[in-house]
């Protein structure tokens, strides 16, 4: 049935798009997390310096 094949292909394309979006979100989240860790470390260092 051509209609169900078309539906399946559309569904596969949507799933591929979902995966792409998830990957982009993951990359963005990791990069954000790394930046937060760097900021935290920098602040920690500043706090330690100011206590001396």
C-alpha positions, 0 to 999 in steps of 0.5 A: 500500500503506497499510502502506508509506505508514504506514512512510514517514510514521513514518520522515519523523517520525523524521527531523524529530525527528532534525533538531530534536535536531541543531538544538538540539545545534548551538545548545547547542554554539555557546552553550557555545563562545561562553561558553568564548571569553568565559571564555578572554578574561576569563582572558587579561585577568586574566593580563595584568593580574597580570603588570604 
